[in-house]
């Protein structure tokens, strides 16, 4: 693995911890090339970040940034949604790594696994089911396969949830057109949680029943971007700069607001131990230590 051109920042040199709204905040990395729908994953002690350059980069606890692979140079495309295959605390094995949703320029769309040593393999070609104007945006592991959130038409907002087996078989689980494009998905207690451009956070059963947990736009928190699950709660980034905690009853509470002139808008979010890892539109990767009470 080689050092990326993106600038890394060690905590003790360039980013002393700061307190923002009672949250202890430090910068892990800067100048990562990110856009609005790129997520984050955690693998062992590393944060895994997909970038617009086609790179999958790893960021160490002290801010060292290295390129794991580049999916553009092998003519696959730009990675967006991402999830770790190996749960936190488990040892890496031959099936470990991350899975990413990837979009090319033809347009073509894939679900791709990237191993801890940077090797990649295509799990499924999602081009036909995504359609000419659609795309897969979020991905989560489920049983022996994956759940993918996306759309069959970005302009029309035809959100959908797909199930993909390890062998690449794709099933359209449920249409979510009335909620707009599905931007991300997590699996929580056997249910699928999706978030949507119209503000809705949905709980969907494996058989396709849909329950609206909350609409974050109506609650005053803006458009949701990315999603993480922490115990029974959900954590969401929004375009207003808020990171919102949603409890099991669907009650949203802002736990921090990132000041846009400094940090820009929060995008991806992941859990690392008791900390939150958040990426922003200005290319920063932040660690947030939050009082769990």
N, C-alpha and C positions, 0 to 999 in steps of 0.2 A: 504494500500500500504506500502511496506517495502523498506528500503534503499538498493539499489543495491550494489554489490561489486565494481562496477565501481567508480572511484574516482571523486568526485565533487569538484569544485573550485569556491569559491565566488570571485567576482571581486576585492573587496578591500583587500583580503588576499593574493591570489596567482597569480593574473593575472591583474596587472595594465594596463590600456589601452595603446596601442602602436600605432605609426603612421607607416604604411607600404604603400609606394607609394601614400601618401596623404589620405589613408583610416584609420580611427580610428578603431582599432582592439582590442577586448578583448576576453578572454577565458571564456566560460560559464562552460565547463566540460572537464575532461580529462579521458583517459583510458577506453573509450567506445569501445566495441569489434565490429568493423565494417569491412565490405568488400566493394568492388567497386560499387555494384549496389544497395546499401541500401540508401533510400531517407530520407527526413525529411518532417514533417508537423507541422503546428501551430494550436493549439486549445486554444482559449482564450489567456491567457498570457503564456501558456506553449508550449515548443517545444517538439514534440513527435518523438522519435528516435527508429527505429527497429534495433536490434543487432543480431549478429551471434549466440548468446546464446539462441535465441528464444524469448528474452525479447522485450516488448514494454515499453520503459522508458519515463518518463516525466522529463523535465528539467525546473526549475523555473527561473524567471528573475535574481535571485541571485545565481544560480548554484546548487540548491538542486536537486539531482537525485533520483527518486523513480521508482520502478517497477510497471507498470500498470497491466501487465499480462505476462505470459510466454507461448508461443504457442508450444514450444517443450515439456514441461512437460505434456501438454494435448494431445500430440502425433499428432499435426497438422503439425508442421514444422517450418522453419526459415522464418521470414518476410523480404521482400525486398522493393518493391514499396509501397508507402503510400500516402494517401491524407486525408484531413479533410473533413467531411461531412458538418459541419456547417461553413458557411463563416465567416471571421473575423468580429467582431463587433456584431454578432447575439448571442442571449442568447442560452445556451445549452437546449436541450429538449430530449424527449425520443428516438428520432432517431439520436441524435448527436453521435459524436465520430469520429473515423478514420476507413478507409478501407485499408487493406493491401493485397498485393499479397504474397502468402506463398508457399514455396516449401518444400516437405518432401523428404524422401530417398528411396521411393519404385520404381519409382518416382511417387509422387502425387503432385498436385498443386491446390490451393484453392484461392478464394477471400473471405476474412473474415472481418467482422465488429467488432471493439472493442469499447465498450461504454466508457463514461468518468469514470465509476466506475470499469472498468476492465473486465466486462462480454464480452464474445465473441460469435458470431454466424457465421456459414458458409453461405455465400450468394450463392456461386456457386462452384461446383467441375469442375475445368478447366483441369483435368488430361487428358481426352480424346482428347480435342482440342489442347492441348499443345503437345501431343505426347510423345513418350518415351524419346526423346532427346531435347524437347522444354521446355519452361518455360515462365510464365508471369513476367514481370519486372517492369512496371510502371502502375499507375492507376490514373484516374482523375474522378471527378463527372461530369455527363452530364445529363441534364433534370432530370428525376426521377431515372436514373440508373448510369452506369459507363462505361468508356472507358478504355480498358486495352491494353498496348503495350507489345509485347513480341516476341516470336519466336516459330515455330513448330519444329525447328531443330537448336540447338545452333551451332553445328559444321558446318553445311551447310550455316548458316546465313539466314535462311528463316524467315525474319521479317514479322510480321503481326499485324493488329489492330483489336481488338475484341470489340463488344458492349455487355454489360451484364445488364440485367434488375434487379430490386430489387428482383424479384421472382427467379432469377438465370438462366433465359434463355440466352443462349450465341449465338451471331451472329458473324460470321467472316466478318468484315466490308470490309477489303481490304488486299490483299497480298502485302508485301513490300520486297519481296525476293531480288530484284536487289539492295536494299540499305543496306542489311545485317541486323543483329539482331536489333530490336527496343528496346532501352534501357529505354525510358521514354516518357511520354505524358502529355501535359496540354491542357486545353480547353481555347481558347482565341477568344472572339468575335464570338462565334458559330462555330469556326473552330478547328480542332485537330492539335496540333503541336507535332511532334514526332522527336526524335533524334536517330541517328544510329551509329553503330560501324565503318562504313566507313566514318563518318564525316558529313553526311548530316543532315540538319535541314529541315524538311518537313512541309508544310501546307496542310492539307487534309480536304476536305469538308465532310459534313455528308453523301453525296451520293458517296464518294470514289474518287473524283478527287484529284490528287496529284500535288503539285507545290513544287519545290526545292527552298528554301529560300537562303541557303548558304551551302557550304561545309567547315567546320571549319578546317579540315586537310589541304585542299588546301590553305586556308587563313593563314596557319601558326600557328594555335592555338592548334593543336593536336586532340586527340580522345575525343569527348564529353562524359560525364558521366551522369549528371543529369541536370534538367531543371526547371525553374520557370518563371512565367509570372508576369510582373509588368507594369500595364497600357498597353501601346501599344508595349512595349519592351519585349524581352525575355532575360533571364539570364542563362548562361550555365557554368558548371564546366568542366575542361578538364584535361587530364593527364599531360600536361606541367606545371600545377600549375596556369594557368590563370582562372580568372572568366571573362567571355566575355558577353558584352551587344550586342544584335542583334536588330537593329531597324526594323520598319515595312517593309522597302525596302530590308531587308536582309543584311545590312551592319554591319559587326562585329567590335567591338571595345573592346580592353582589358581594364577593369576598375581596375584590381588589379592582381598581380602575387604573390602568396604565396611562400615564400622561402622554398624549400623542406627540407633543413637540420633542419629547426625549426618546420614547420607545416605539412610537408609531402604533399601529393596530395589531393586537394579538391574533395569531393565526392558529398554528398547530398547538396541541396540548397533549402531554403524556404524564404518567405517574412514575416517579422513581423513589421508592421507599415512601417516606411521608412528604416528599417534596413534589411540587409541580414544575414541569419543564415546559416552557412556552416559547414559541418562535414568533417573530413579529415581521411586519412588512418592510422594515428597514434592514432586515437581515440579521437581527440580533437573536441569540438563543439565551434565554433567561432561566435562572433557577429561582423559584419562589418557595420560601419556607413560611408556612402559614400555621398559626395556632389552630390545632385540630378542634379545640373547644369552641 
